Amino acid sequence: MQALDRLTAEGMIEGKHGSGTYVAVQIQRSLPQKTTRKASKRANNLGTKQWLSIAQPFTPGIPALDAFPKNIWAKLSSRWARALTISELNYGDPVGIMPLRAAIAHYIGSTRGVVCNYEQVIITSGSQGALATASMLVGDYGDSVYIEEPGYVSARNTLKLCGLKLIPTPLDKAGIRTSDMEQHKAKIALVSPSHQYPLGITMPMKRRMELINWAHKVNGWIIEDDYDGEYRYDSAPLPALASLDPKGSHVLYIGTLSKVLSPSIRLGFIIVPENLINQARNIRSAFDRGVSTFIQAVLTDFISEGHMSLHIRKTQSLYAERRLSLLTALKELDLKPIGSPAGLHFTVPLDIRLDREISQVLANKGLGGNPLSQYYNTKQHIKNGLVLGFSNALAHNIKKLEINLKNIIK
Ligand SMILES: Cc1ncc(COP(=O)(O)O)c(C=O)c1O
């Protein structure tokens, strides 16, 4: 009763004789109403539908969530929850904590052949944060950027948001067609040479050298998205493109923990040339002030104590098995994926029905698998197909997909 008296005294509520107590009329008017005012053009330009990676079996790009090393992660997390010092609870360096940058410099040197000093490693929130930072670091509003056609939709959106103009560039069997890159004056190219997303092409050495020569000739930048380069099933993974440009003068290398560990950790990194470290720090500071120190500390121990290499070795053989089971099931249906034996996904070309319809039918059954056509920026080159992630697919999921695809294509 006391509370009601107080609210009445403050004019928040009013009594109506014989009817009850109501929120005062003037308060009701100031409550948020639905607005018809629009968001900015750049927000609307991102489209109405986003094909977000909801983790269903076969959704591309999701690692084996069932194989996440929970026990060791819990042990390291509880160690750090107790150990964080007063200064570690303060704002951290926006480019990341030094021990993690050092651990990543060492890790990326041994796994991907990219030699750098720890100061060149800039910690970001996933590759998404890395790409935003990289495009602001080397691009100005209105600058053009060559992107792969088809290519990664989220990367496209990031570049657009950062004010860059996209130049979709067709691919051939070796990846992005460097011969088409003379026509425009763009000086930035975003590529995924280890395992092109979504077609799975591994760029051969000749094309890598052509790309690096292009960057030197135009004095431009290659942004290398090496999102799943650790996984290769027929041989050792090829070194990253950045390893061919040792001074790092023309390649900005982007890596992520999303595929080798978990996308929920939201941790990625860029390797930048030494003369750009301070500008990268300023961008990180202005943009989001950096990534959680706690997660960085846990990850530092995870890498330095050898758990990361062990986890990659384990998942490498797990994914090889899952990939083979899916290939066998698809063979029964006369479906043959394209691309190199690498990464976490492959693409199956289809010409029987619109791939968006097929993908929707599968989604209704709780199965992932993205339509290939969604990855094209222009209508001109569109092909139909299904992009299937095998890393997060269990045996019973594969059986279920086989049965459903059989019904669709019969
Ligand atoms: C081509 C490509 N790059 C990068 C990523 C990883 O993004 P993030 O590190 O932001 O999770 C993905 C995830 O699906 C991807 O497909």
The ligand as a MOL file (V3000), in Angstrom:
LIG
                    3D

  0  0  0     0  0            999 V3000
M  V30 BEGIN CTAB
M  V30 COUNTS 16 16 0 0 0
M  V30 BEGIN ATOM
M  V30 1 C 34.9700 -17.8770 -45.2260 0
M  V30 2 C 34.8690 -17.7230 -43.7490 0
M  V30 3 N 35.7170 -16.9010 -43.1210 0
M  V30 4 C 35.6760 -16.7470 -41.7880 0
M  V30 5 C 34.7450 -17.4160 -41.0150 0
M  V30 6 C 34.8210 -17.3090 -39.5190 0
M  V30 7 O 34.2250 -16.2190 -39.0050 0
M  V30 8 P 34.4410 -15.8150 -37.4670 0
M  V30 9 O 35.8930 -16.0050 -37.1400 0
M  V30 10 O 34.0210 -14.4030 -37.4230 0
M  V30 11 O 33.5880 -16.7230 -36.6540 0
M  V30 12 C 33.8170 -18.2350 -41.6230 0
M  V30 13 C 32.7760 -18.9120 -40.8130 0
M  V30 14 O 31.8720 -19.5440 -41.2820 0
M  V30 15 C 33.8900 -18.4140 -43.0200 0
M  V30 16 O 33.0410 -19.2210 -43.6340 0
M  V30 END ATOM
M  V30 BEGIN BOND
M  V30 1 1 1 2
M  V30 2 1 2 3
M  V30 3 2 2 15
M  V30 4 2 3 4
M  V30 5 1 4 5
M  V30 6 1 5 6
M  V30 7 2 5 12
M  V30 8 1 6 7
M  V30 9 1 7 8
M  V30 10 2 8 9
M  V30 11 1 8 10
M  V30 12 1 8 11
M  V30 13 1 12 13
M  V30 14 1 12 15
M  V30 15 2 13 14
M  V30 16 1 15 16
M  V30 END BOND
M  V30 END CTAB
M  END
